[in-house]
Amino acid sequence: MSTPERDLIVGGQAVIEGVMMRTPNAYAIAVRKADGTIVNTAARLPKWSDKYPLLKWPVLRGGAVLVQSMSLGIKALNYSANEAFAQLEEAKAEEVKVALSPAVIEGEGDFAGLTGAVPGLFPVPTQKRSRDELKKGNTAAATGSIIFALIFQILLFVAAPLLLTNALFIAAGWAAAPTVATSSAGTSASSGAAGATAATETSTAQTPVSAGERSSSPWLSEAWSTVRTYLHPVRPSVAFNLIDGLIRMAFFLIMIFSFSLVKDIKRVFEYHGAEHKTVFTWEAGLPLTVENARPQPRQHPRCGTSFLMVVMLVAIILFSLIKFDSLLLNFLIRIALMPVVAGLSYEIIRLSAKKESSWFFKLMTRPGVWLQNITTQEPDDQQLEVAIEALKESLKLEPQNAQPAPAPLS
């Protein structure tokens, strides 16, 4: 293997019973079918930045890479589901099921490091379709899945942590609770007490009130008052955003751990480990064989998990700088800043990865490496064979005089 070839940055993503591998200018998906055969598809993949030079600018390029990688990752999941469940078509030809697959099936390297690296669930159709139908439906399916994933992410990783942190600060007394204006109401009530008493007596005599209404009204009023108290806007500080980030990270870890308990998802995690071992084999300059891939580690420092950890840290800092006294505005600004957070995180990983032996890169990627003890599992030889085939097919589409790829996640 020549030096320029070895310097090509490769990465990938685990899919259903297979692996998607990506090189700088192409991608390939290999899937093992129920009968044991391996099928694959490969294609060149133009960079959006070549068509839109503006997307080469720092920060902007990170958002563009993220969206393109998400789209490619979902298409890979759709293809793998279509092939892996092909033999179910005869038994359930008229039925369409949906399998939920975690979006945190991360890859490493370049663009592939972001593939599927957004927390959430993607609906994956399990009914076999014709290739022409699959091609037509890919765009719609990818668009719908991205929208679903973004809504899921916003609710679970933006709205929920913000509301919980706000309520926690009010309950713990770390922020001023809203004052209830009772004095003015009391004065008004006392000033018109005589007339009100007569009117109330007349009304009560004419309109009977059930015991249920009398008992429920105070309860509803008290409940609404409690909700308003805990939703009283707290101006985010560094401490507020730190707790907000810890809650967000806890949700993420719980979600990943829960996925690891599902048998089918465990298979995906095994293919994730096969993908990492194959990438390590390529980076070591060894021939792409099962024997060479088997002893390689399954935790890769450029895995998309590391990118997610950097995203959470950057969010804590950025959200502390831009803040409002309105809970709604703080929620909206978090959504608006998501592309900026992703872009900045991308640049941090890109710069730190130029020297993978540096302490900064090791510090930024260490949490992601730890988490890969869950998101990757030891693969068998058949799974390694699938990952190797995917990488070989992708490499076939690379230009012969390809230049070394830029830093990972670039």
C-alpha positions as CSV (number, residue, x, y, z in Angstrom):
1,M,0.0,0.0,0.0
2,S,1.4,3.4,-1.0
3,T,1.8,6.3,1.4
4,P,-0.9,8.5,-0.2
5,E,-3.3,5.6,-0.1
6,R,-2.6,4.9,3.5
7,D,-3.1,8.6,4.4
8,L,-6.7,8.5,3.1
9,I,-9.0,9.2,6.0
10,V,-11.7,6.6,6.3
11,G,-14.6,6.2,8.6
12,G,-18.0,4.6,8.7
13,Q,-21.2,3.6,10.4
14,A,-22.7,0.4,11.6
15,V,-26.1,-0.4,10.0
16,I,-28.5,-3.3,10.2
17,E,-26.5,-6.5,9.7
18,G,-23.8,-4.5,8.0
19,V,-21.4,-1.6,7.7
20,M,-21.3,1.6,5.7
21,M,-17.7,2.8,5.0
22,R,-16.8,6.2,3.7
23,T,-13.6,7.5,2.1
24,P,-13.0,11.1,1.1
25,N,-14.8,10.9,-2.2
26,A,-17.0,7.8,-2.0
27,Y,-19.0,5.4,0.2
28,A,-20.0,1.8,0.2
29,I,-22.5,-0.3,2.2
30,A,-22.1,-4.0,2.7
31,V,-24.9,-6.1,4.3
32,R,-25.0,-9.8,5.2
33,K,-28.4,-11.3,4.1
34,A,-30.2,-14.0,6.0
35,D,-28.9,-16.7,3.6
36,G,-25.3,-15.7,4.6
37,T,-24.4,-13.9,1.3
38,I,-23.0,-10.4,1.4
39,V,-24.5,-7.7,-0.9
40,N,-23.1,-4.2,-1.3
41,T,-23.7,-0.9,-3.1
42,A,-21.2,1.9,-3.6
43,A,-21.2,5.3,-5.2
44,R,-19.1,8.5,-5.4
45,L,-20.1,11.2,-3.0
46,P,-19.5,14.8,-4.0
47,K,-18.8,17.3,-1.3
48,W,-21.3,20.0,-0.8
49,S,-18.5,22.5,-0.3
50,D,-17.4,21.9,-3.9
51,K,-20.7,23.1,-5.2
52,Y,-21.2,25.8,-2.5
53,P,-17.8,27.4,-1.7
54,L,-19.3,29.2,1.2
55,L,-19.6,25.9,3.1
56,K,-15.8,25.7,3.2
57,W,-15.7,28.5,5.8
58,P,-14.9,27.6,9.4
59,V,-18.0,26.7,11.5
60,L,-20.2,26.6,8.4
61,R,-18.4,23.6,7.0
62,G,-19.1,21.7,10.3
63,G,-22.9,22.1,10.0
64,A,-22.8,21.1,6.3
65,V,-20.8,18.0,7.0
66,L,-23.2,17.1,9.8
67,V,-26.3,17.4,7.7
68,Q,-24.8,15.5,4.7
69,S,-23.5,12.7,7.0
70,M,-26.9,12.4,8.7
71,S,-28.6,12.1,5.3
72,L,-26.1,9.5,4.1
73,G,-26.4,7.6,7.4
74,I,-30.2,7.3,7.1
75,K,-29.9,6.2,3.5
76,A,-27.5,3.5,4.6
77,L,-29.9,2.3,7.3
78,N,-32.7,2.2,4.7
79,Y,-30.6,0.2,2.3
80,S,-29.4,-2.3,5.0
81,A,-33.0,-2.8,6.3
82,N,-34.2,-3.4,2.8
83,E,-31.6,-6.1,2.2
84,A,-31.4,-7.6,5.6
85,F,-35.2,-8.2,5.8
86,A,-35.6,-9.1,2.1
87,Q,-36.7,-12.7,2.9
88,L,-39.5,-11.4,5.2
89,E,-41.3,-10.0,2.2
90,E,-43.0,-13.3,1.2
91,A,-44.4,-13.8,4.7
92,K,-45.5,-10.3,5.2
93,A,-45.8,-8.8,1.8
94,E,-48.6,-6.4,2.7
95,E,-47.3,-5.4,6.1
96,V,-44.9,-2.6,6.9
97,K,-43.2,-2.6,10.2
98,V,-40.9,0.0,11.6
99,A,-37.7,-0.8,13.5
100,L,-36.3,1.9,15.7
101,S,-32.5,2.2,15.4
102,P,-30.4,4.4,17.5
103,A,-28.9,7.4,15.8
104,V,-25.8,7.1,17.9
105,I,-24.1,4.5,15.7
106,E,-21.0,6.6,15.3
107,G,-18.2,6.5,12.8
108,E,-14.8,8.0,13.0
109,G,-12.7,10.1,10.7
110,D,-13.5,12.9,8.4
111,F,-17.1,13.3,7.4
112,A,-18.0,9.8,8.5
113,G,-17.2,10.7,12.1
114,L,-20.5,12.6,12.1
115,T,-22.5,9.9,10.4
116,G,-25.5,9.1,12.5
117,A,-24.0,11.0,15.4
118,V,-27.1,12.8,16.5
119,P,-29.0,11.4,19.5
120,G,-32.4,10.1,18.6
121,L,-34.3,7.4,16.9
122,F,-34.7,6.9,13.1
123,P,-37.6,5.0,11.7
124,V,-36.3,2.2,9.4
125,P,-38.7,0.4,7.1
126,T,-38.4,-3.4,7.3
127,Q,-40.3,-4.3,4.2
128,K,-38.4,-5.2,1.0
129,R,-39.0,-2.8,-1.9
130,S,-37.8,-2.8,-5.4
131,R,-34.6,-0.9,-6.2
132,D,-36.4,1.7,-8.3
133,E,-38.9,2.2,-5.5
134,L,-36.1,2.4,-3.0
135,K,-34.3,5.0,-5.0
136,K,-37.4,7.2,-5.4
137,G,-38.3,6.9,-1.7
138,N,-34.8,7.5,-0.3
139,T,-35.0,11.3,-0.4
140,A,-38.4,11.4,1.2
141,A,-37.5,8.8,3.8
142,A,-34.2,10.6,4.6
143,T,-36.0,14.0,4.9
144,G,-38.7,12.6,7.2
145,S,-36.2,10.7,9.4
146,I,-34.0,13.8,9.8
147,I,-37.1,15.9,10.8
148,F,-38.2,13.2,13.2
149,A,-34.7,13.0,14.7
150,L,-34.4,16.8,15.1
151,I,-37.7,17.0,16.8
152,F,-36.8,14.2,19.1
153,Q,-33.4,15.8,19.9
154,I,-35.0,19.2,20.6
155,L,-37.5,17.8,23.0
156,L,-35.2,15.4,24.9
157,F,-31.9,17.2,24.8
158,V,-32.9,20.9,24.7
159,A,-36.4,21.4,26.1
160,A,-36.4,18.8,28.9
161,P,-33.0,19.7,30.4
162,L,-33.8,23.4,30.3
163,L,-37.2,23.0,32.1
164,L,-35.8,20.6,34.7
165,T,-32.8,22.8,35.4
166,N,-35.1,25.9,35.7
167,A,-37.4,24.0,38.2
168,L,-34.4,22.7,40.1
169,F,-33.0,26.2,40.6
170,I,-36.3,27.5,41.9
171,A,-36.9,24.5,44.2
172,A,-33.4,24.7,45.7
173,G,-33.6,28.4,46.2
174,W,-30.6,29.1,43.9
175,A,-32.8,31.6,42.1
176,A,-35.4,34.1,43.2
177,A,-38.9,32.6,43.2
178,P,-41.7,34.8,41.7
179,T,-43.5,36.9,44.3
180,V,-47.2,36.5,44.5
181,A,-49.0,39.9,44.5
182,T,-51.5,39.3,47.3
183,S,-51.5,42.7,49.1
184,S,-53.3,44.6,46.3
185,A,-55.8,41.8,45.9
186,G,-56.4,41.8,49.6
187,T,-57.0,45.6,49.7
188,S,-59.4,45.4,46.7
189,A,-61.2,42.6,48.3
190,S,-61.6,44.4,51.7
191,S,-62.7,47.6,50.1
192,G,-65.7,46.0,48.4
193,A,-66.4,43.4,51.0
194,A,-69.9,44.6,52.0
195,G,-71.3,44.6,48.5
196,A,-69.5,41.4,47.5
197,T,-70.9,39.6,50.5
198,A,-74.5,40.4,49.6
199,A,-74.0,39.5,45.9
200,T,-72.3,36.2,46.8
201,E,-75.1,35.2,49.1
202,T,-77.7,35.9,46.4
203,S,-75.7,34.0,43.8
204,T,-75.1,31.0,46.1
205,A,-78.8,30.8,46.9
206,Q,-79.7,30.8,43.2
207,T,-77.0,28.6,41.8
208,P,-76.1,25.4,43.7
209,V,-72.4,24.4,43.6
210,S,-71.5,20.7,43.8
211,A,-69.0,19.4,46.4
212,G,-66.8,18.2,43.5
213,E,-66.5,21.7,42.0
214,R,-65.8,23.2,45.3
215,S,-63.0,20.7,46.0
216,S,-61.5,20.7,42.5
217,S,-61.2,24.4,42.0
218,P,-58.6,25.0,44.7
219,W,-56.6,22.0,43.6
220,L,-56.4,23.2,40.0
221,S,-55.6,26.7,41.1
222,E,-52.8,25.5,43.4
223,A,-51.4,23.1,40.7
224,W,-51.3,25.9,38.2
225,S,-49.7,28.3,40.7
226,T,-47.0,25.6,41.4
227,V,-46.3,25.1,37.7
228,R,-46.0,28.9,37.1
229,T,-43.6,29.1,40.1
230,Y,-41.2,26.5,38.8
231,L,-41.4,27.8,35.2
232,H,-40.5,31.3,36.4
233,P,-37.6,32.2,34.1
234,V,-34.1,31.9,35.6
235,R,-31.3,33.8,33.8
236,P,-28.8,31.1,32.8
237,S,-25.4,31.3,34.5
238,V,-22.4,29.0,34.1
239,A,-23.7,26.9,37.0
240,F,-27.1,26.7,35.4
241,N,-25.8,25.6,32.1
242,L,-23.4,23.1,33.7
243,I,-26.3,21.4,35.4
244,D,-28.3,21.7,32.2
245,G,-25.5,20.0,30.4
246,L,-25.1,17.2,33.0
247,I,-28.8,16.5,32.8
248,R,-28.5,16.3,29.0
249,M,-25.5,14.0,29.3
250,A,-27.4,11.8,31.7
251,F,-30.3,11.5,29.3
252,F,-27.8,10.5,26.6
253,L,-26.1,7.9,28.7
254,I,-29.4,6.4,29.8
255,M,-30.6,6.2,26.2
256,I,-27.4,4.5,25.1
257,F,-27.4,2.0,28.0
258,S,-31.0,1.2,27.3
259,F,-30.3,0.5,23.7
260,S,-27.4,-1.8,24.6
261,L,-29.9,-4.1,26.4
262,V,-31.9,-4.8,23.2
263,K,-30.7,-7.9,21.4
264,D,-31.0,-6.4,17.9
265,I,-29.2,-3.2,18.9
266,K,-26.4,-5.3,20.4
267,R,-25.9,-6.8,16.9
268,V,-25.5,-3.2,15.5
269,F,-23.0,-2.4,18.3
270,E,-21.0,-5.5,17.2
271,Y,-20.9,-4.3,13.6
272,H,-19.8,-0.9,15.1
273,G,-16.8,-2.7,16.7
274,A,-16.1,-4.4,13.3
275,E,-16.1,-1.0,11.6
276,H,-13.5,0.3,14.1
277,K,-11.3,-2.7,13.9
278,T,-11.3,-2.4,10.1
279,V,-10.4,1.3,10.2
280,F,-7.5,0.6,12.6
281,T,-6.3,-2.1,10.2
282,W,-6.3,0.4,7.3
283,E,-4.5,3.1,9.4
284,A,-1.8,0.6,10.4
285,G,-1.1,0.0,6.7
286,L,-1.9,-3.7,7.0
287,P,-3.7,-5.8,4.3
288,L,-7.4,-5.8,4.8
289,T,-8.0,-9.3,6.1
290,V,-10.0,-10.8,9.0
291,E,-6.8,-12.1,10.5
292,N,-5.3,-8.5,10.7
293,A,-8.5,-6.9,11.8
294,R,-9.3,-9.3,14.6
295,P,-6.6,-8.2,17.2
296,Q,-7.3,-4.5,16.6
297,P,-9.0,-2.5,19.4
298,R,-12.7,-1.7,19.0
299,Q,-12.5,1.8,20.6
300,H,-11.5,4.5,18.2
301,P,-10.5,8.0,19.3
302,R,-12.1,9.6,16.3
303,C,-15.5,8.0,16.8
304,G,-18.5,10.2,16.6
305,T,-19.1,9.6,20.3
306,S,-16.2,11.9,21.0
307,F,-17.8,14.6,18.8
308,L,-21.0,14.4,20.8
309,M,-19.1,14.9,24.1
310,V,-17.4,18.0,22.7
311,V,-20.8,19.2,21.5
312,M,-22.1,19.1,25.1
313,L,-19.1,20.9,26.5
314,V,-19.3,23.7,23.8
315,A,-23.0,24.1,24.5
316,I,-22.4,24.7,28.1
317,I,-20.0,27.6,27.3
318,L,-22.0,29.1,24.4
319,F,-25.3,29.0,26.2
320,S,-23.7,30.8,29.2
321,L,-22.6,33.7,26.9
322,I,-25.9,34.2,25.2
323,K,-28.8,34.3,27.6
324,F,-32.1,36.0,28.4
325,D,-34.6,36.5,31.2
326,S,-37.3,34.7,29.2
327,L,-37.6,30.9,29.4
328,L,-39.1,30.9,25.8
329,L,-36.2,33.0,24.4
330,N,-33.6,30.8,26.1
331,F,-35.3,27.8,24.5
332,L,-35.4,29.4,21.1
333,I,-31.8,30.6,21.3
334,R,-30.7,27.1,22.1
335,I,-32.3,25.8,19.0
336,A,-30.9,28.6,16.9
337,L,-27.4,28.0,18.2
338,M,-27.4,24.2,17.5
339,P,-25.7,24.6,14.1
340,V,-23.2,27.0,15.7
341,V,-22.5,24.5,18.5
342,A,-22.0,21.7,16.0
343,G,-19.7,23.9,13.8
344,L,-17.5,25.0,16.7
345,S,-17.3,21.5,18.0
346,Y,-16.3,20.3,14.5
347,E,-13.5,22.9,14.4
348,I,-12.2,21.9,17.9
349,I,-12.0,18.2,16.9
350,R,-10.4,19.2,13.6
351,L,-7.7,21.2,15.2
352,S,-7.0,18.8,18.0
353,A,-6.9,15.8,15.7
354,K,-4.0,17.2,13.7
355,K,-1.8,15.9,16.5
356,E,-3.6,12.8,17.8
357,S,-0.8,12.2,20.3
358,S,-1.3,15.6,21.9
359,W,-2.7,15.8,25.4
360,F,-5.6,18.1,24.2
361,F,-6.8,15.5,21.7
362,K,-6.6,12.7,24.2
363,L,-8.5,14.8,26.7
364,M,-11.3,15.7,24.3
365,T,-11.7,12.1,23.0
366,R,-11.3,10.2,26.3
367,P,-15.0,10.4,27.4
368,G,-16.0,9.1,23.9
369,V,-13.5,6.2,24.1
370,W,-14.9,5.3,27.5
371,L,-18.5,5.4,26.2
372,Q,-17.5,3.0,23.3
373,N,-17.3,0.2,25.9
374,I,-21.1,0.3,25.5
375,T,-21.6,1.4,21.9
376,T,-19.1,-1.1,20.5
377,Q,-19.1,-4.9,21.1
378,E,-16.6,-7.6,20.1
379,P,-17.5,-8.7,16.5
380,D,-17.1,-12.2,15.1
381,D,-15.2,-13.0,11.9
382,Q,-18.3,-12.8,9.7
383,Q,-19.0,-9.3,10.8
384,L,-15.4,-8.3,10.2
385,E,-15.7,-9.7,6.7
386,V,-18.7,-7.4,6.0
387,A,-16.8,-4.3,7.3
388,I,-13.7,-5.2,5.2
389,E,-15.8,-5.6,2.1
390,A,-17.5,-2.2,2.6
391,L,-14.1,-0.5,2.9
392,K,-12.7,-2.3,-0.1
393,E,-15.6,-1.3,-2.3
394,S,-15.4,2.3,-1.2
395,L,-11.7,2.5,-1.9
396,K,-12.3,1.2,-5.4
397,L,-14.1,4.5,-6.2
398,E,-11.3,6.7,-4.9
399,P,-9.2,8.6,-7.5
400,Q,-5.9,6.9,-8.2
401,N,-3.9,10.0,-7.4
402,A,-5.9,11.0,-4.3
403,Q,-4.3,13.5,-2.1
404,P,-4.1,12.8,1.7
405,A,-7.4,13.8,3.3
406,P,-7.6,16.7,5.7
407,A,-7.8,16.3,9.4
408,P,-10.6,14.1,10.8
409,L,-14.1,15.7,10.9
410,S,-13.0,18.2,8.2
